[in-house]
Amino acid sequence: MRRKNNQLVPFEKSIIESAKQYPDGFYGYQLSKVLDVKHNGTLYRALRRLEEMGYLESRTETSNADGYLSPARRVYKLKDISI
């Protein structure tokens, strides 16, 4: 599907709708299970585009809830915008 003037494609819209379930943030892997994504590369490219377009913000998390170091992973959060 060809993008027109920075408009969202249907997959990006479904990412945003699913992200609303996680007001404190979500992981790409977590969202891939909700959306039943077969190829995570597609999801992560879309997440990066949504961040570049200003719909999402992200940060790298390197510790878990207990404070122990874990492999770095990116936490995404939907920005306060109206779509």
C-alpha positions, -999 to 999 in steps of 0.1 A, spaced: 0 0 0 14 34 -10 14 61 16 -2 95 8 11 127 24 22 110 57 -13 94 62 -14 63 83 -19 29 66 -43 4 82 -16 -15 100 -4 16 117 -39 25 127 -43 -9 143 -10 -4 162 -23 29 176 -56 14 186 -39 -16 203 -14 8 220 -43 25 237 -46 -6 259 -12 2 274 -12 37 288 21 31 307 39 17 277 44 -15 258 70 -37 242 71 -45 205 69 -82 214 39 -77 236 21 -58 208 31 -85 182 11 -110 203 -20 -88 205 -19 -81 168 -9 -116 158 20 -104 137 39 -131 118 69 -110 109 82 -88 137 103 -68 112 71 -54 98 60 -43 132 92 -27 143 95 -8 110 59 5 116 67 14 152 98 34 140 77 52 114 50 61 140 77 74 163 92 95 135 57 108 127 52 119 163 25 93 173 48 73 197 77 79 219 102 53 231 130 47 256 154 19 262 148 -1 293 177 -22 308 164 -33 341 133 -53 351 108 -45 379 131 -61 405 159 -37 396 181 -64 380 198 -58 347 181 -75 318 188 -74 280 179 -39 267 145 -35 251 126 -6 238 94 5 256 69 24 234 42 48 246 14 65 227 17 102 228 -13 123 238 -27 130 204 -61 128 188 -64 106 158 
